[in-house]
């Protein structure tokens, strides 16, 4: 029977990789996904800036105090990753967010929702110098159940906090063909943790708003890991080996494997009636020094810097023509991620989108699309195309009844 270290050593001896999904998904806990709605997607924002409607972002709770209605919103998104000059094309799509937002008398807000936090889907195929075929695959990821509270602390300042309960599981699998014999090694991981994020909005006048956000760990991410010994792959049990021939898994309980810190600054300025220019900057890092083997790939992202700018032409408050119901959005962004090997991964892209209001309670449907280039990975660059569609339905709550 092959040992786990032997399998990993042989895999990295000499590899020529073709990948399904992006290699970044296999680093650490996977790619962290900003909780950006379809409107924010259109200006390349992570959700900090008000792109949904004038003064409102569906993912910045300080702006919800400007809402006139409660909202139930859901998002659907997908992406296509072209690698090795288009010789490999990968696609996937799924529901990406569901949340309920409740403003209370323009003084308080409450919101609850669920969305993906980290994606661990990847599939790497290669051969070593001895022409032994091998495959590394990952699936699953981490989700976030988030609850937000906020209030107005003055006429010109709003404050809010969001608590994220992280939960989820992943599966990693290594397959190796050695001397015409297939071996498989499986690993299961169960994650849990709690994050907190503080938001502050300040506006000294009606045309310039500034935004600040800072996130840290209340309970750093922990993992329960089940590592199965490499065994010969059976035609009768292609994914899960014969239980009678599989030793009990090695159980590991690790804490503080991931402890993110993030700080964000942004601005929104109205340069002309209904035309806004917006920008944001983000610095993110993982404060955890814990060495883990939760991913088959040995690298992880230790820090990220991101900057973006966008422009929006908002719809008329009281539209008369069809075009007056439409928000127009576009943006650009640049991002650099640093791996623990001190290797840089750079991504640059553009985005655009529209939003359409309908109904007396400002219901809205939003579309966003982005295209970006990622360099620094051993796949000759990645061309990433992403789309997002969101629908938000408004309702009236806490209306005083008329006296009879």
C-alpha positions as CSV (number, residue, x, y, z in Angstrom):
1,X,0.0,0.0,0.0
2,X,1.3,3.4,-0.9
3,X,1.7,6.0,1.9
4,X,0.1,9.4,1.6
5,X,3.5,11.2,1.4
6,X,4.6,8.9,-1.4
7,X,1.5,9.8,-3.4
8,X,2.0,13.6,-2.9
9,X,5.8,13.4,-3.6
10,X,5.3,11.5,-6.9
11,X,2.6,14.0,-8.0
12,X,4.8,17.0,-7.6
13,X,7.9,15.3,-9.0
14,X,7.3,16.7,-12.5
15,X,3.8,17.9,-13.4
16,X,2.2,19.2,-16.6
17,X,-1.2,20.5,-15.5
18,X,-4.5,20.8,-17.2
19,X,-7.2,22.1,-14.8
20,X,-11.0,22.1,-14.5
21,X,-12.1,25.2,-12.6
22,X,-9.2,27.5,-11.5
23,X,-6.1,26.4,-9.7
24,X,-6.7,29.1,-7.1
25,X,-9.6,27.1,-5.7
26,X,-7.2,24.5,-4.5
27,X,-5.1,26.9,-2.3
28,X,-5.9,26.8,1.4
29,X,-9.6,26.9,2.1
30,X,-10.3,28.0,-1.5
31,X,-11.0,31.3,-3.2
32,X,-12.8,33.8,-0.9
33,X,-15.9,35.1,-2.7
34,X,-16.9,38.7,-2.0
35,X,-20.6,39.0,-1.1
36,X,-21.3,41.2,-4.1
37,X,-24.8,41.5,-5.5
38,X,-25.5,41.8,-9.2
39,X,-25.6,45.6,-9.0
40,X,-22.2,45.8,-7.3
41,X,-20.9,43.3,-9.8
42,X,-21.7,45.9,-12.6
43,X,-19.2,48.4,-11.1
44,X,-16.6,45.9,-10.0
45,X,-17.3,46.5,-6.4
46,X,-17.1,44.0,-3.5
47,X,-20.5,45.3,-2.2
48,X,-19.2,48.2,-0.1
49,X,-20.4,50.9,-2.5
50,X,-24.0,51.9,-3.2
51,X,-24.7,50.5,-6.6
52,X,-28.2,49.1,-6.2
53,X,-30.0,52.4,-6.1
54,X,-28.7,55.9,-5.3
55,X,-27.3,55.7,-1.8
56,X,-28.0,52.0,-1.4
57,X,-26.0,48.8,-1.5
58,X,-27.6,45.4,-0.8
59,X,-24.4,44.3,0.9
60,X,-23.5,47.4,3.0
61,X,-26.0,47.5,5.9
62,X,-25.3,51.2,6.8
63,X,-27.0,52.1,3.5
64,X,-30.2,50.2,4.3
65,X,-31.3,53.1,6.4
66,X,-32.0,54.9,3.1
67,X,-34.5,52.2,2.0
68,X,-38.2,53.0,1.9
69,X,-39.2,49.3,1.7
70,X,-38.2,45.9,3.1
71,X,-36.5,43.7,0.4
72,X,-36.2,40.1,-0.3
73,X,-33.4,39.5,-2.8
74,X,-31.8,36.5,-4.5
75,X,-28.8,36.2,-6.9
76,X,-27.8,33.7,-9.5
77,X,-24.4,33.7,-11.0
78,X,-21.9,31.8,-13.1
79,X,-18.4,31.9,-14.5
80,X,-16.3,30.6,-17.4
81,X,-12.6,30.1,-17.0
82,X,-10.4,29.7,-20.2
83,X,-7.0,28.3,-19.6
84,X,-3.9,27.5,-21.7
85,X,-5.0,30.0,-24.5
86,X,-8.5,28.6,-24.6
87,X,-7.6,24.9,-24.9
88,X,-9.4,24.3,-21.6
89,X,-12.8,25.9,-20.9
90,X,-14.6,25.4,-17.6
91,X,-18.1,26.6,-16.7
92,X,-20.4,26.5,-13.6
93,X,-23.3,28.4,-12.3
94,X,-25.4,28.4,-9.1
95,X,-27.5,30.5,-6.7
96,X,-25.1,32.8,-5.0
97,X,-27.1,34.7,-2.4
98,X,-30.4,35.0,-0.7
99,X,-31.2,37.6,1.9
100,X,-34.0,39.6,3.6
101,X,-33.5,43.3,4.5
102,X,-35.7,45.2,6.9
103,X,-35.4,49.0,7.6
104,X,-37.2,50.1,10.7
105,X,-38.6,53.6,10.7
106,X,-35.4,55.0,9.1
107,X,-33.6,54.5,12.5
108,X,-32.6,50.9,12.6
109,X,-32.0,48.0,10.2
110,X,-32.0,44.2,10.4
111,X,-30.9,41.7,7.7
112,X,-30.3,38.0,7.4
113,X,-29.0,36.0,4.5
114,X,-26.9,33.1,3.2
115,X,-24.2,33.1,0.6
116,X,-21.1,31.2,-0.4
117,X,-17.9,32.2,1.3
118,X,-15.1,30.0,-0.2
119,X,-15.1,27.8,-3.3
120,X,-12.9,24.6,-3.3
121,X,-13.9,23.1,-6.7
122,X,-10.9,22.2,-8.8
123,X,-9.6,19.3,-10.9
124,X,-5.9,19.0,-11.8
125,X,-4.7,16.3,-14.2
126,X,-1.0,15.6,-15.0
127,X,1.8,13.1,-15.6
128,X,5.1,12.7,-13.9
129,X,8.5,12.0,-15.4
130,X,7.7,8.3,-15.3
131,X,4.5,8.8,-17.3
132,X,2.3,7.9,-14.3
133,X,-1.1,9.5,-14.6
134,X,-2.5,11.3,-11.6
135,X,-5.5,13.5,-10.7
136,X,-6.1,15.9,-7.8
137,X,-9.7,17.0,-7.3
138,X,-11.6,19.1,-4.8
139,X,-15.3,19.8,-4.2
140,X,-17.4,21.6,-1.7
141,X,-16.6,24.8,0.2
142,X,-17.6,27.1,3.0
143,X,-20.9,29.0,3.3
144,X,-21.9,32.0,5.4
145,X,-25.1,32.6,7.3
146,X,-24.9,36.4,8.0
147,X,-27.0,38.6,10.3
148,X,-26.7,42.4,10.2
149,X,-27.8,45.1,12.7
150,X,-27.4,48.9,12.4
151,X,-28.7,52.3,13.3
152,X,-28.2,56.0,12.6
153,X,-25.9,57.6,15.2
154,X,-26.4,61.1,13.9
155,X,-27.8,62.9,10.9
156,X,-24.5,62.3,9.0
157,X,-23.2,59.0,10.3
158,X,-24.6,55.5,10.1
159,X,-23.1,52.4,11.8
160,X,-23.7,48.6,11.4
161,X,-22.2,45.3,12.2
162,X,-22.5,41.9,10.4
163,X,-21.9,38.6,12.0
164,X,-20.9,35.7,9.7
165,X,-21.3,32.1,10.9
166,X,-19.1,30.1,8.6
167,X,-20.0,26.4,8.0
168,X,-19.4,23.8,5.3
169,X,-17.4,20.8,4.2
170,X,-15.1,19.8,1.4
171,X,-13.7,16.6,-0.1
172,X,-10.3,16.2,-1.6
173,X,-9.3,13.2,-3.7
174,X,-5.9,12.1,-5.1
175,X,-5.8,9.4,-7.8
176,X,-2.6,7.9,-9.0
177,X,-1.9,5.3,-11.6
178,X,1.3,3.4,-10.8
179,X,2.4,0.2,-12.7
180,X,-1.0,0.0,-14.3
181,X,-2.7,0.0,-10.9
182,X,-5.0,2.8,-9.7
183,X,-4.7,4.1,-6.2
184,X,-7.0,6.6,-4.5
185,X,-6.6,8.8,-1.3
186,X,-9.6,10.7,0.1
187,X,-9.9,13.4,2.7
188,X,-13.0,15.0,4.2
189,X,-13.0,18.3,6.1
190,X,-15.8,20.0,8.1
191,X,-15.4,23.7,8.8
192,X,-16.9,26.2,11.4
193,X,-16.1,29.7,12.5
194,X,-17.5,33.2,13.2
195,X,-16.5,36.6,11.7
196,X,-17.6,40.1,12.5
197,X,-17.5,43.1,10.2
198,X,-18.0,46.8,11.2
199,X,-19.4,49.3,8.7
200,X,-19.4,53.1,9.0
201,X,-21.0,55.6,6.5
202,X,-20.3,59.3,6.7
203,X,-21.6,62.1,4.6
204,X,-20.7,65.8,5.1
205,X,-23.0,66.9,2.3
206,X,-25.4,65.3,-0.2
207,X,-22.9,64.8,-3.0
208,X,-20.0,63.0,-1.2
209,X,-20.3,59.9,0.9
210,X,-17.4,57.9,2.4
211,X,-17.5,54.3,3.6
212,X,-15.3,52.3,6.0
213,X,-15.4,48.6,6.8
214,X,-13.3,46.3,9.0
215,X,-13.6,42.6,9.5
216,X,-12.0,40.2,12.0
217,X,-12.4,36.8,13.6
218,X,-14.6,36.3,16.6
219,X,-13.9,32.6,16.4
220,X,-11.2,31.7,13.9
221,X,-12.0,28.9,11.5
222,X,-11.6,25.4,12.8
223,X,-11.7,22.1,10.9
224,X,-12.4,18.5,11.6
225,X,-10.4,16.4,9.1
226,X,-10.9,12.8,8.2
227,X,-7.9,11.4,6.2
228,X,-8.3,7.9,4.6
229,X,-5.3,5.8,3.8
230,X,-4.4,5.4,0.1
231,X,-5.9,2.2,-1.2
232,X,-6.2,0.4,-4.5
233,X,-9.1,1.8,-6.6
234,X,-11.8,-0.8,-7.2
235,X,-14.1,-1.0,-10.2
236,X,-16.9,-1.9,-7.8
237,X,-16.1,1.2,-5.6
238,X,-14.7,3.8,-8.0
239,X,-15.1,6.7,-5.6
240,X,-15.4,5.1,-2.2
241,X,-13.1,2.1,-1.8
242,X,-14.4,-1.2,-0.4
243,X,-15.1,-0.5,3.3
244,X,-13.7,-4.0,4.2
245,X,-10.3,-3.0,2.7
246,X,-10.2,0.5,4.1
247,X,-8.6,1.3,7.5
248,X,-10.3,3.7,9.8
249,X,-9.6,7.3,8.8
250,X,-7.2,9.4,10.8
251,X,-9.2,12.1,12.6
252,X,-7.7,15.5,13.2
253,X,-9.3,18.5,15.0
254,X,-7.5,21.8,14.3
255,X,-8.3,25.3,15.4
256,X,-7.3,28.7,14.2
257,X,-6.5,27.5,10.7
258,X,-7.9,30.7,9.1
259,X,-8.2,34.1,10.7
260,X,-8.9,36.8,8.2
261,X,-8.5,40.6,8.8
262,X,-9.9,43.0,6.2
263,X,-10.1,46.8,6.0
264,X,-11.9,48.7,3.3
265,X,-12.3,52.4,2.3
266,X,-14.7,53.7,-0.3
267,X,-16.3,56.9,-1.7
268,X,-19.4,57.8,-3.7
269,X,-19.6,61.3,-5.3
270,X,-22.3,62.7,-7.5
271,X,-20.6,64.6,-10.3
272,X,-23.8,65.4,-12.1
273,X,-27.5,64.8,-11.5
274,X,-28.0,61.0,-11.3
275,X,-24.3,60.4,-12.4
276,X,-22.0,59.0,-9.7
277,X,-18.3,58.1,-9.6
278,X,-17.4,55.5,-7.0
279,X,-14.2,53.9,-5.8
280,X,-13.0,51.4,-3.2
281,X,-9.8,49.9,-1.9
282,X,-9.4,46.6,0.1
283,X,-6.6,45.1,2.0
284,X,-7.1,41.5,3.3
285,X,-4.7,39.1,5.0
286,X,-4.9,35.8,6.9
287,X,-3.5,36.2,10.4
288,X,-3.3,32.5,11.1
289,X,0.1,30.9,11.2
290,X,-1.2,27.4,11.7
291,X,0.2,24.9,9.2
292,X,-2.4,22.5,7.9
293,X,-2.9,19.9,5.1
294,X,-6.6,20.6,4.5
295,X,-5.8,21.1,0.8
296,X,-3.9,18.7,-1.4
297,X,-2.1,21.7,-2.9
298,X,0.5,23.1,-0.5
299,X,0.1,26.8,-1.1
300,X,-2.4,29.3,0.4
301,X,-3.2,32.9,-0.1
302,X,-1.8,35.0,2.7
303,X,-2.8,38.5,1.6
304,X,-4.8,40.4,-1.1
305,X,-4.9,44.0,-2.3
306,X,-7.7,45.2,-4.5
307,X,-8.8,48.5,-6.0
308,X,-11.8,49.4,-8.2
309,X,-13.5,52.4,-9.7
310,X,-17.0,52.6,-11.2
311,X,-19.5,55.0,-12.8
312,X,-23.3,54.8,-12.5
313,X,-26.1,56.6,-14.2
314,X,-29.0,56.0,-11.9
315,X,-32.6,55.8,-13.0
316,X,-35.0,58.7,-12.6
317,X,-36.8,58.8,-9.2
318,X,-40.0,59.5,-11.0
319,X,-39.6,57.9,-14.5
320,X,-41.8,58.7,-17.4
321,X,-40.0,57.0,-20.3
322,X,-38.8,53.4,-20.5
323,X,-35.2,54.4,-20.4
324,X,-35.9,56.4,-17.2
325,X,-36.4,53.0,-15.3
326,X,-32.9,51.8,-16.1
327,X,-29.6,52.1,-14.1
328,X,-26.4,52.0,-16.2
329,X,-23.2,50.8,-14.6
330,X,-19.6,50.1,-15.5
331,X,-16.3,49.6,-13.6
332,X,-12.7,48.5,-13.6
333,X,-10.6,46.7,-11.0
334,X,-7.1,45.4,-10.3
335,X,-6.2,42.8,-7.6
336,X,-3.0,41.2,-6.4
337,X,-2.9,38.0,-4.2
338,X,0.3,36.9,-2.5
339,X,0.8,33.2,-1.8
340,X,2.8,31.8,1.2
341,X,5.5,31.0,-1.3
342,X,5.8,34.7,-1.9
343,X,4.5,34.3,-5.5
344,X,2.2,37.0,-6.8
345,X,-1.1,36.3,-8.6
346,X,-2.4,39.4,-10.5
347,X,-5.9,39.9,-11.9
348,X,-7.3,42.9,-13.9
349,X,-10.7,43.3,-15.3
350,X,-13.6,45.4,-16.5
351,X,-17.3,45.1,-15.8
352,X,-20.7,46.5,-16.8
353,X,-24.3,46.0,-16.0
354,X,-27.8,47.4,-15.9
355,X,-30.7,47.5,-13.4
356,X,-34.4,47.9,-14.2
357,X,-37.0,49.2,-11.7
358,X,-40.5,48.0,-11.7
359,X,-43.6,48.2,-9.5
360,X,-44.8,50.8,-7.0
361,X,-42.4,49.5,-4.3
362,X,-39.3,49.8,-6.4
363,X,-38.8,46.2,-7.2
364,X,-35.7,45.7,-9.3
365,X,-33.9,43.2,-11.5
366,X,-30.1,43.6,-12.0
367,X,-27.6,42.2,-14.5
368,X,-23.8,42.3,-14.2
369,X,-21.0,40.9,-16.3
370,X,-17.2,41.1,-15.9
371,X,-14.2,39.8,-17.8
372,X,-10.7,39.6,-16.3
373,X,-7.2,38.2,-16.9
374,X,-5.4,36.4,-14.1
375,X,-1.6,35.8,-14.4
376,X,1.0,34.2,-12.1
377,X,-0.3,30.7,-12.1
378,X,1.3,27.8,-14.0
379,X,-1.5,27.5,-16.6
380,X,-0.4,30.3,-19.0
381,X,-2.9,32.7,-17.7
382,X,-6.6,32.5,-17.1
383,X,-9.4,34.5,-18.9
384,X,-12.3,34.7,-16.5
385,X,-15.8,35.7,-17.6
386,X,-18.5,36.0,-14.9
387,X,-22.2,37.0,-14.8
388,X,-24.7,37.7,-12.1
389,X,-28.5,38.2,-12.1
390,X,-30.4,39.5,-9.1
391,X,-34.0,40.2,-8.4
392,X,-35.1,42.2,-5.4
393,X,-38.8,42.5,-4.3
394,X,-39.9,45.3,-2.0
395,X,-42.7,45.3,0.6
396,X,-44.0,47.7,3.1
397,X,-43.6,47.0,6.8
398,X,-44.5,48.8,10.1
399,X,-47.2,51.1,8.6
400,X,-49.4,52.7,11.1
401,X,-53.1,51.9,10.8
402,X,-55.5,54.7,10.3
403,X,-57.7,55.5,13.2
404,X,-61.3,54.6,12.6
